[in-house]
Amino acid sequence: MRVLVVGVGAIGSAYLAFLTRAGHVAAGLVKRGRRVEKIRVEGIWGEFETLVRTVEDLSELDFEPELVILSVKSYDTERALEILEGLNWEGAYLMVAQNGYGNYEKAVSVLGEGKVILARVIFGSEVLEPGHIRITVCADDVVIGDPSGRIKESLLQDLASAFTEAGIPTRFEREVYKYLWDKIIYNSALNPLGALLETNYGTLAENPYTRELMDEIIEEIFEVLKAAEIETFWKSAEDYRKVFYERLIPPTAAHYPSMLTDIKKGRTEIDSLNGAICELGRKFGVPTPTNEFITKMVKAKELIFRADR
């Protein structure tokens, strides 16, 4: 398989390293001055080091990708899609492997339905230094699918098998969009508070004050989803919260959100999480005061860190 990974950060580095080690023709598209020649992986999926190829411009590629994995931060999605329009997309697909709401929709608006694969990525990866990552946690397989139903399921199943064989557990699911929203709810409840208070998921769940805030965030999200007629696996916020506290948080209790690192750099993906919930709330006339407050607090902390740099 010929693969281009766009954005070689925590998740992109994992895909580039594992696919390269498995023998696929792979390259990573990076920002200028961000090239790496090898990636070292450690953590729960084992330890290895592999030489990798990175390019700063599409003109440097000597192969036509069959698959492009989009793993940039959400605030870079539009710029990345502009760059990728220069590729030959005949017979090629884009896989959106990002956090939050809106990335898949933006990709479809550019490439059209039947060209975009949606991935729900729920393993944790952190960059220790450029070219060195640690896989910290895996709450479930990566789930891939096509919400439009236009891509052949056999192709998606083969792709899932290729990822799994490379070392990244992956499966195909027809209801991938519901899986994405499960992660959006999960991240919206945990990531901003973890970043603001600089603590892990388990501590947030145990603290009565942050637990109350998370309950309110989740409640508002379900009100918005109901108004927007977006389906999830859960009938109500109460049903989701039960699973959230009893099944989802325990295996990731010691995990710190990547937003904690991002907020100290002065920019986060809050606009594709709680910020996106607020936008949908305004669109459908649903008040989201807790999500609004959390979004403003994260943006305030971003500004503080930017000012200090």
C-alpha positions, 0 to 999 in steps of 0.5 A: 500500500502507498500511503501519505501521512499528513501531519507527523505528530503524535498520531501521524508518527504512529501511523508512519512508523508502524506502516513503514515497519510493515513494509508499506511505501509510506511518507509523511508530509511535514511543515518546513523544518520539521523533517525526521529521518527515523521514528522510535516507538515505545509503550504498550504496543512494543518498542522499535525504531524505524527509518522513515521518509518525510517531505516538506512539499508534495513535489518531493513525492516519487509515488502516487498515494493510494491512501492519505491519512489526515492527522493534523490538528483540527485548526490546520484541516482547511490548510491541509486540504488546500495543499492536498487538492494538488494530488491525483485522487483517481483511485485514492482515498483520504482517511480523516484520523483527527479529533473533534467535529467538522473535519470529516465534513470539511474533507467531504466538501472538498473531495466529495462523498465516496472519497473520504474514510472516517476513522475514530482513533482512540489510542493515546500517543505522545511525542517525547521529542521529534521522532520519538513517541510513546503509545500510552493507552488504547481504549478500543480498536481504531474504527474506520468506515464511510458514513456516506456508504459509497466506498466498498465495504470490502476495501474498508475491511481490507484496509482495517486488516492492513492496519491491524497487521501493521500493529494498529488494531483496527476494524470496520464499522458501518456506524462509524459516525456514531463512534466518532460522536462517542469520542467527541463527547468523551473528549469534550467532557475530559480534555478541557478540564484536564488541560485547565487543571493539569490533571488526569482523567481519573482525578477528574472523575473522582473530584465532585466539582469536576464531575458535576461540570462533566455531567453538565457538559454531557447533558448539554451535548445530548440536548444539542444532538437531539435538536440536530438529529444526530444519532449516537449509541445512547438514548440519553445523557444518563445512559452515556454517563453510566458507561462513561464513569464505569467503563470508559474512564477506568482504563484511561484513568492515569491518562493526561489529555494531549490538550494539556501539552497543546494549551501550553503551546498556546493553541488547542482543538477546543473549537472542534470539541466544546466550541463546536457544541456551542456552534451547533447549539446556537444553530439549533437554538439550544443553550450551552452555558457550561460548554461556553464557559469551558471554551472561554476558559481554554481560550483564555489560557491559550492567550496567557501562554501565547503572551508568555512565549 
